Amino acid sequence: MNALICTQRPVRAITFDVGGTLIKPWPSVGHVYAEMATRFGVRSIAPASLTQNFIRAWKARSRFDYAKESWFAIVRETFGEHAAQLPPDFYPAVFDRFVDADTWRIYDDVLPTLEALTARGMKLGIISNWDARLRPLLANLSLDQHFSSIVISCEVGATKPEARLFSRAAEELGVAPDELLHVGDSVEMDVRGAERFGATGRQIFRGRALTEAWQIKSLRDLSAF
């Protein structure tokens, strides 16, 4: 019996988180911010410093509502003392920039896995804490065509790990909770959120040694069962 799948009934559907699971900013958040700042006349800001500031600002928030103004606040914190140099129209411009496909990269294991799972008849979906940019972004990346259900926090009015998102996905995919496997990069949001709903959760742990039973090193591991 495969160790990845431990549910009462066979898994009939797999859902995925997006950021850190299917895609990542490219070359980095800091590079995109620096590029946009240069367009608005603010130059010579190190992308690595911006990335570090962004991570710090993001981690400082225990809850996030994914509203546009909340993102603007993170951007201002990321730029720190340089924020005073940025005009008001910079913020919606950098916000919209992250809808463009070239600001993201699809992880190498994503497309082969999605194609293999689809060929086996597996139902696929997305459960993501994101804002209204996600659907156009997925379309720009040609990822939306792989999924029968796309559940986004801004449309549901709740964020993972709340059960409402998992419930919506299971309903749209036509499966019971214990027939659903969810994969993401967060233990609390993805693994624990799925388990509280009655589904199975797995954490993607690329490039690192596995330390827990719920971790997988590649999405290709999902094609093995």
C-alpha positions as CSV (number, residue, x, y, z in Angstrom):
1,M,0.0,0.0,0.0
2,N,1.4,3.4,-0.9
3,A,2.3,5.5,2.1
4,L,1.1,8.7,0.5
5,I,-2.5,7.8,0.4
6,C,-4.1,6.8,3.7
7,T,-7.8,7.5,3.5
8,Q,-10.9,5.3,4.1
9,R,-11.7,5.3,0.4
10,P,-9.4,5.6,-2.7
11,V,-8.5,9.2,-3.5
12,R,-10.6,10.4,-6.4
13,A,-9.6,14.1,-6.5
14,I,-6.4,16.1,-5.7
15,T,-6.4,19.8,-5.0
16,F,-3.4,22.1,-5.0
17,D,-2.3,25.3,-3.4
18,V,-0.8,27.7,-5.9
19,G,2.0,30.0,-4.6
20,G,5.0,27.9,-3.5
21,T,3.3,24.7,-4.8
22,L,2.6,25.2,-8.5
23,I,4.3,28.5,-9.1
24,K,6.9,30.9,-7.7
25,P,7.7,34.6,-8.4
26,W,10.4,35.0,-11.0
27,P,13.2,35.8,-10.6
28,S,12.0,36.9,-7.2
29,V,9.6,39.3,-5.6
30,G,12.4,41.7,-5.0
31,H,13.5,41.6,-8.7
32,V,9.9,42.4,-9.8
33,Y,9.6,45.2,-7.3
34,A,13.0,46.7,-8.3
35,E,12.1,46.5,-11.9
36,M,8.8,48.4,-11.3
37,A,10.5,50.9,-9.1
38,T,13.0,51.7,-11.9
39,R,10.1,52.3,-14.3
40,F,8.9,54.9,-11.8
41,G,12.3,56.6,-11.5
42,V,13.5,54.9,-8.3
43,R,16.7,53.1,-9.1
44,S,19.5,51.2,-7.4
45,I,17.5,49.2,-4.9
46,A,18.9,45.8,-4.3
47,P,16.4,43.0,-5.3
48,A,17.8,40.8,-2.5
49,S,17.1,43.4,0.1
50,L,13.5,43.9,-1.2
51,T,12.9,40.2,-1.1
52,Q,14.1,40.0,2.5
53,N,11.9,42.9,3.5
54,F,8.9,41.4,1.8
55,I,9.4,38.1,3.6
56,R,9.7,39.9,6.9
57,A,6.6,42.0,6.2
58,W,4.6,38.9,5.1
59,K,5.6,36.8,8.1
60,A,4.7,39.6,10.5
61,R,1.0,39.2,9.6
62,S,-0.7,36.4,11.4
63,R,-3.9,36.9,9.2
64,F,-4.1,38.5,5.8
65,D,-7.3,39.5,4.0
66,Y,-5.8,39.7,0.5
67,A,-7.4,43.0,-0.2
68,K,-5.6,45.4,-2.6
69,E,-5.0,48.0,0.2
70,S,-3.5,45.2,2.4
71,W,-1.0,44.4,-0.4
72,F,-0.2,48.0,-0.8
73,A,0.7,48.2,2.9
74,I,3.1,45.2,2.4
75,V,4.7,46.9,-0.6
76,R,5.3,50.1,1.4
77,E,6.9,48.1,4.2
78,T,9.0,46.3,1.7
79,F,10.4,49.5,0.3
80,G,10.9,51.1,3.7
81,E,12.6,54.5,3.5
82,H,12.4,54.3,-0.3
83,A,8.6,54.3,-0.2
84,A,8.4,58.0,0.1
85,Q,10.0,58.3,-3.4
86,L,7.3,56.2,-5.0
87,P,4.3,58.0,-6.6
88,P,0.7,56.8,-5.7
89,D,0.2,55.1,-9.1
90,F,3.2,52.9,-8.5
91,Y,1.2,50.6,-6.1
92,P,-1.6,49.6,-8.5
93,A,1.0,49.2,-11.3
94,V,3.1,46.7,-9.2
95,F,-0.1,45.0,-8.1
96,D,-1.2,44.4,-11.7
97,R,2.3,43.3,-12.7
98,F,1.9,40.1,-10.9
99,V,-0.9,39.0,-13.3
100,D,1.7,38.8,-16.0
101,A,3.0,35.3,-16.8
102,D,6.6,36.4,-17.0
103,T,6.7,37.3,-13.3
104,W,6.1,33.7,-12.4
105,R,7.7,30.3,-13.1
106,I,5.9,27.0,-13.0
107,Y,7.8,24.4,-11.0
108,D,9.4,21.7,-13.2
109,D,7.4,18.9,-11.6
110,V,3.9,20.5,-12.1
111,L,2.9,19.9,-15.7
112,P,4.2,16.3,-16.0
113,T,2.3,15.5,-12.8
114,L,-0.9,17.2,-13.8
115,E,-0.8,15.4,-17.2
116,A,-0.2,12.0,-15.6
117,L,-2.9,12.4,-13.0
118,T,-5.4,13.6,-15.7
119,A,-4.5,10.6,-17.8
120,R,-5.4,8.3,-14.9
121,G,-8.8,9.9,-14.5
122,M,-8.0,11.9,-11.4
123,K,-10.1,15.0,-10.8
124,L,-8.0,18.1,-10.2
125,G,-8.7,21.3,-8.4
126,I,-7.1,24.4,-6.8
127,I,-7.7,25.7,-3.3
128,S,-5.8,29.0,-2.8
129,N,-5.6,32.0,-0.5
130,W,-5.4,34.7,-3.2
131,D,-7.1,37.7,-4.6
132,A,-9.0,38.5,-7.8
133,R,-5.8,38.3,-9.8
134,L,-5.5,34.5,-9.6
135,R,-8.0,33.5,-12.3
136,P,-6.4,35.8,-15.0
137,L,-2.9,34.7,-13.8
138,L,-3.7,31.0,-14.2
139,A,-5.2,31.7,-17.6
140,N,-2.0,33.6,-18.6
141,L,0.1,30.7,-17.5
142,S,-2.2,28.2,-19.3
143,L,-2.7,26.4,-16.0
144,D,-6.4,26.9,-15.6
145,Q,-7.2,24.3,-18.3
146,H,-5.9,21.5,-16.0
147,F,-8.4,22.0,-13.2
148,S,-12.1,21.3,-12.9
149,S,-12.5,23.4,-9.8
150,I,-10.7,26.6,-8.7
151,V,-11.6,27.8,-5.2
152,I,-10.1,31.1,-4.2
153,S,-10.4,32.7,-0.8
154,C,-11.5,36.1,-2.0
155,E,-14.5,34.5,-3.8
156,V,-15.5,32.3,-0.8
157,G,-15.0,35.0,1.9
158,A,-12.8,32.7,3.9
159,T,-9.1,31.7,4.0
160,K,-7.4,28.4,4.5
161,P,-7.3,26.6,6.9
162,E,-11.1,27.2,7.2
163,A,-13.1,24.2,6.0
164,R,-15.4,26.3,3.7
165,L,-12.7,26.3,1.0
166,F,-12.2,22.5,1.1
167,S,-15.9,21.9,1.3
168,R,-16.5,24.0,-1.8
169,A,-13.8,22.2,-3.7
170,A,-15.1,18.8,-2.7
171,E,-18.6,19.7,-3.8
172,E,-17.4,21.0,-7.1
173,L,-15.3,17.9,-7.7
174,G,-18.1,15.6,-6.6
175,V,-16.1,13.8,-4.0
176,A,-16.5,13.0,-0.3
177,P,-14.0,14.6,2.2
178,D,-12.1,11.3,2.6
179,E,-11.8,11.0,-1.2
180,L,-9.9,14.3,-1.4
181,L,-6.1,14.8,-1.2
182,H,-4.8,18.4,-0.8
183,V,-1.2,19.4,-1.5
184,G,0.4,22.7,-0.5
185,D,3.5,24.2,1.0
186,S,2.1,25.1,4.4
187,V,1.6,22.7,7.2
188,E,-1.1,24.8,9.0
189,M,-3.0,26.1,5.9
190,D,-2.8,23.0,3.7
191,V,-2.0,19.9,5.7
192,R,-3.9,20.7,8.9
193,G,-6.7,22.5,7.0
194,A,-7.3,19.4,4.9
195,E,-7.2,17.1,7.9
196,R,-9.7,19.2,9.8
197,F,-12.1,18.9,6.9
198,G,-11.7,15.1,6.8
199,A,-9.4,15.0,3.8
200,T,-5.7,14.1,3.5
201,G,-3.1,16.7,3.4
202,R,0.5,16.7,2.0
203,Q,3.2,19.3,2.2
204,I,5.4,19.8,-0.8
205,F,9.0,19.9,0.5
206,R,11.2,20.5,-2.5
207,G,15.0,20.3,-2.2
208,R,14.9,19.5,1.5
209,A,15.2,16.3,3.5
210,L,11.8,14.9,4.5
211,T,11.2,15.0,8.2
212,E,7.5,14.2,8.5
213,A,5.2,11.6,7.1
214,W,3.0,14.2,5.5
215,Q,5.8,15.6,3.3
216,I,6.6,14.8,-0.3
217,K,9.8,15.9,-2.1
218,S,8.1,16.3,-5.5
219,L,4.7,16.5,-7.0
220,R,5.8,13.5,-9.1
221,D,5.4,11.4,-6.0
222,L,1.6,11.8,-6.5
223,S,1.8,10.0,-9.8
224,A,3.2,6.9,-8.2
225,F,0.1,5.6,-6.4
